[in-house]
Amino acid sequence: MITADITAEELKERLAKGETPVIIDVREDWEHQETRISGAQNIPLGALPQRLDDLEDYKEQEVIVHCKSGMRSASAKAFLQQQGFSNVRNLVGGITAYNG
């Protein structure tokens, strides 16, 4: 199933309403330390294959992935979909757009 990506504005609105979507930051640890979206889990893209078991409970839920600009998270989205995740959305423009 192809799921539409999510814009920074849409995510901000949902968080402001008190929603708590599953958000995975696929940037490196040091990037996550510098700036982050509240509630996001940090799983660097390179570690994603080893951390799949940690995400098993989210396979049928909406999962939002983000990085700095949207490129690494696009790779993460494709990988998770290949692993059977049914509703993965990429944050368009990454945290740069979110903080912009």
C-alpha positions as CSV (number, residue, x, y, z in Angstrom):
1,M,0.0,0.0,0.0
2,I,1.3,3.4,-0.9
3,T,0.7,6.0,1.8
4,A,0.9,9.7,1.3
5,D,3.7,11.6,2.9
6,I,3.0,14.1,5.6
7,T,3.8,17.8,5.6
8,A,5.4,19.7,8.5
9,E,2.3,21.8,8.9
10,E,0.0,18.7,9.1
11,L,2.3,17.1,11.7
12,K,2.5,20.3,13.8
13,E,-1.3,20.5,13.8
14,R,-1.7,16.9,14.9
15,L,0.8,17.3,17.7
16,A,-0.8,20.6,18.8
17,K,-4.1,18.6,19.1
18,G,-2.4,16.2,21.5
19,E,-2.0,13.3,19.0
20,T,0.9,11.1,19.7
21,P,1.8,9.4,16.4
22,V,4.8,7.0,16.2
23,I,7.7,9.2,14.9
24,I,11.1,7.8,14.1
25,D,14.0,10.1,13.6
26,V,16.5,8.2,11.3
27,R,19.3,10.8,11.7
28,E,22.4,10.0,13.6
29,D,22.4,10.3,17.4
30,W,24.3,13.6,17.4
31,E,21.8,15.2,15.0
32,H,18.9,14.1,17.2
33,Q,20.7,15.7,20.2
34,E,20.9,19.0,18.4
35,T,17.2,19.3,17.6
36,R,14.3,16.9,17.7
37,I,10.5,16.6,17.4
38,S,9.0,15.9,20.7
39,G,8.3,12.2,21.2
40,A,10.4,11.0,18.3
41,Q,12.4,7.8,18.7
42,N,15.9,8.0,17.4
43,I,16.9,5.0,15.3
44,P,19.7,6.0,12.8
45,L,19.0,4.7,9.3
46,G,22.0,2.4,9.4
47,A,20.7,0.7,12.6
48,L,17.1,0.2,11.3
49,P,17.6,-3.4,10.2
50,Q,18.9,-4.4,13.6
51,R,16.1,-2.5,15.4
52,L,13.1,-4.0,13.5
53,D,12.1,-6.1,16.5
54,D,11.7,-2.9,18.5
55,L,9.2,-1.6,15.9
56,E,7.2,-4.8,15.5
57,D,4.2,-3.5,17.4
58,Y,3.9,-0.6,15.0
59,K,3.5,-2.7,11.8
60,E,-0.2,-1.9,11.4
61,Q,0.0,1.6,12.8
62,E,0.9,4.9,11.2
63,V,4.6,5.4,11.4
64,I,6.1,8.8,10.5
65,V,9.8,8.8,9.6
66,H,12.0,11.9,9.3
67,C,15.6,13.0,8.8
68,K,17.1,16.4,8.1
69,S,15.7,16.9,4.6
70,G,13.7,13.9,3.7
71,M,16.2,11.8,1.7
72,R,17.3,9.3,4.4
73,S,13.7,9.0,5.7
74,A,12.5,8.2,2.1
75,S,15.0,5.3,2.2
76,A,13.7,4.3,5.7
77,K,10.1,4.4,4.4
78,A,10.9,2.1,1.5
79,F,12.8,-0.3,3.8
80,L,10.0,-0.4,6.4
81,Q,7.4,-1.0,3.7
82,Q,9.5,-3.9,2.3
83,Q,9.4,-5.3,5.9
84,G,5.6,-5.3,5.9
85,F,4.8,-2.0,7.6
86,S,1.5,-0.9,6.1
87,N,1.3,2.8,6.9
88,V,4.7,4.6,6.7
89,R,4.7,8.3,6.0
90,N,7.8,10.5,5.3
91,L,8.0,14.0,6.7
92,V,8.3,16.1,3.6
93,G,11.4,18.4,3.9
94,G,12.5,16.7,7.1
95,I,13.2,18.5,10.3
96,T,14.5,21.5,8.3
97,A,10.9,22.1,7.1
98,Y,9.5,21.3,10.5
99,N,11.7,23.9,12.2
100,G,11.4,26.3,9.3
